Amino acid sequence: MPMLAMGMIKPPNNFNDVAPHIRQNPKYWPYFKDCIGAIDSTHVRALLSPKEQIPYIGRKNYPTQNIMAACGFDMRFTFVWPGWEGTAHDTHIFLAALRNPDLKSPKPPGDKYYLVDVGYPNMKGFLALIKEKDIIFHIFVVVVNQEVVEKYSTKPIHHCEVL
């Protein structure tokens, strides 16, 4: 997965284009005109030998990897960093990604910013949202890309959890 992420998942070349969903909706324009995407983490079950499991067992009570990902309003991943222990805090992973120049982690130019989950710090280029379950999912899928849900879903989506 790391090789796939490094080779195929890349940030856009141009951050100046405003997503059509933002520009054409008065609920979001001009408030989100400088928003270029969202960053969040998810936990994926990890299969490890019993002696390797301890650092991977966090709040899920079974071994997981904490995976940080960024995506744009076109629903394409622009950054993925897998492999962190399930006990690793989102802020720790986020700050480590920003400090590592080899990762090409999301660094918004100028006044652009990413929406980030409440588990990430509020800082220049990163706007943490209110403490609300699945708020990133709500903004990205239910509100911004409703037609994607309608086109590809066979039943209504009201709530999303990976694990």
C-alpha positions as CSV (number, residue, x, y, z in Angstrom):
1,M,0.0,0.0,0.0
2,P,2.7,2.6,0.8
3,M,4.1,2.2,-2.8
4,L,0.7,2.6,-4.3
5,A,0.0,5.7,-2.2
6,M,3.4,7.2,-3.2
7,G,3.1,6.4,-6.8
8,M,-0.6,7.0,-7.7
9,I,-2.2,9.1,-5.0
10,K,-1.0,12.6,-5.5
11,P,-2.2,16.1,-4.6
12,P,-3.7,18.1,-7.5
13,N,-1.3,20.4,-9.5
14,N,-3.7,23.3,-9.2
15,F,-5.3,24.4,-6.0
16,N,-6.9,27.5,-7.6
17,D,-9.9,25.7,-9.1
18,V,-13.0,25.8,-6.9
19,A,-15.1,22.7,-6.8
20,P,-18.3,23.1,-8.8
21,H,-20.3,21.8,-5.8
22,I,-19.0,24.8,-3.8
23,R,-19.2,27.5,-6.5
24,Q,-22.7,26.6,-7.6
25,N,-24.3,26.3,-4.1
26,P,-25.1,29.5,-2.3
27,K,-25.0,27.6,1.0
28,Y,-21.3,27.0,0.5
29,W,-20.2,29.9,-1.8
30,P,-18.2,32.0,-0.8
31,Y,-17.7,30.4,2.7
32,F,-15.8,27.3,1.4
33,K,-14.3,28.8,-1.7
34,D,-10.7,28.2,-0.3
35,C,-11.4,24.7,1.0
36,I,-9.5,22.2,-1.0
37,G,-10.6,18.9,0.6
38,A,-10.8,17.0,3.9
39,I,-8.4,15.0,6.1
40,D,-9.5,12.2,8.4
41,S,-8.4,8.9,9.8
42,T,-10.0,5.5,9.9
43,H,-9.2,2.2,11.6
44,V,-8.8,-1.0,9.6
45,R,-8.6,-4.4,11.3
46,A,-5.0,-5.7,11.4
47,L,-4.0,-9.4,11.5
48,L,-0.9,-9.8,13.6
49,S,0.8,-12.5,15.7
50,P,-0.3,-12.3,19.4
51,K,3.1,-10.9,20.5
52,E,2.8,-8.0,18.0
53,Q,-0.8,-7.0,18.8
54,I,-0.4,-4.9,21.9
55,P,0.4,-1.5,20.2
56,Y,-2.3,-2.1,17.7
57,I,-5.1,-2.6,20.2
58,G,-6.8,0.7,21.0
59,R,-10.4,1.7,21.5
60,K,-11.7,-1.0,19.2
61,N,-10.5,-3.7,21.6
62,Y,-8.9,-5.6,18.6
63,P,-5.8,-4.9,16.5
64,T,-6.2,-2.1,14.0
65,Q,-4.1,0.2,11.8
66,N,-4.8,3.9,12.0
67,I,-4.8,5.2,8.4
68,M,-4.7,9.0,7.6
69,A,-6.1,10.1,4.3
70,A,-6.9,13.3,2.4
71,C,-9.3,13.7,-0.5
72,G,-10.6,16.5,-2.7
73,F,-14.1,17.4,-3.5
74,D,-13.9,15.1,-6.6
75,M,-13.8,12.3,-4.0
76,R,-10.3,11.3,-5.1
77,F,-7.7,10.5,-2.5
78,T,-4.8,13.0,-2.6
79,F,-2.8,11.5,0.3
80,V,-2.9,8.2,2.2
81,W,-0.6,7.2,5.1
82,P,-1.3,3.6,6.3
83,G,0.5,1.4,8.8
84,W,0.2,3.3,12.1
85,E,-0.7,1.4,15.2
86,G,-4.3,1.5,16.3
87,T,-3.2,3.3,19.6
88,A,-1.6,6.1,17.6
89,H,-3.5,9.4,18.1
90,D,-4.7,11.2,15.0
91,T,-2.8,14.4,16.0
92,H,0.5,12.5,16.3
93,I,0.1,10.9,12.8
94,F,-0.9,14.3,11.3
95,L,2.0,16.2,12.8
96,A,4.4,13.4,11.8
97,A,3.1,13.6,8.2
98,L,3.6,17.4,8.1
99,R,7.2,17.1,9.4
100,N,8.3,14.4,6.9
101,P,9.2,16.0,3.6
102,D,9.5,12.6,1.9
103,L,5.8,11.9,2.3
104,K,4.5,14.9,0.2
105,S,1.8,15.3,2.8
106,P,-1.0,17.8,2.3
107,K,0.3,21.4,2.7
108,P,-2.3,23.9,1.4
109,P,-0.8,26.9,-0.4
110,G,-1.7,30.5,0.6
111,D,-5.1,30.9,2.1
112,K,-6.4,27.5,1.0
113,Y,-7.3,25.0,3.7
114,Y,-8.4,21.4,4.4
115,L,-11.4,20.5,6.7
116,V,-10.0,18.2,9.4
117,D,-11.7,16.1,12.0
118,V,-11.8,17.3,15.6
119,G,-8.9,14.9,16.3
120,Y,-6.5,17.2,14.4
121,P,-5.2,20.6,15.5
122,N,-6.7,23.9,14.2
123,M,-3.8,25.6,12.5
124,K,-3.1,27.6,9.3
125,G,-4.3,25.5,6.4
126,F,-6.3,23.1,8.5
127,L,-9.8,23.9,9.9
128,A,-11.0,21.5,12.6
129,L,-14.8,21.1,12.6
130,I,-17.2,20.9,15.4
131,K,-17.2,17.8,17.6
132,E,-19.8,15.9,15.8
133,K,-19.8,12.2,14.7
134,D,-19.0,11.6,11.0
135,I,-19.0,15.4,10.2
136,I,-16.5,14.9,7.4
137,F,-18.6,12.2,5.9
138,H,-21.7,14.4,6.1
139,I,-20.1,17.4,4.4
140,F,-18.3,15.4,1.7
141,V,-21.0,12.8,0.7
142,V,-24.4,13.8,2.0
143,V,-24.1,17.6,1.3
144,V,-21.4,18.2,-1.3
145,N,-21.7,15.0,-3.4
146,Q,-25.3,14.0,-2.9
147,E,-25.5,13.0,-6.6
148,V,-22.7,10.5,-6.1
149,V,-24.7,8.9,-3.3
150,E,-27.8,8.8,-5.4
151,K,-26.0,7.4,-8.4
152,Y,-24.1,4.6,-6.7
153,S,-26.1,3.7,-3.6
154,T,-29.0,1.3,-3.6
155,K,-30.3,2.5,-0.2
156,P,-30.2,5.8,1.7
157,I,-27.1,6.5,3.7
158,H,-27.8,8.1,7.1
159,H,-24.6,7.2,9.0
160,C,-21.2,5.8,8.1
161,E,-18.7,4.0,10.2
162,V,-15.7,2.0,8.9
163,L,-15.5,-0.2,12.0
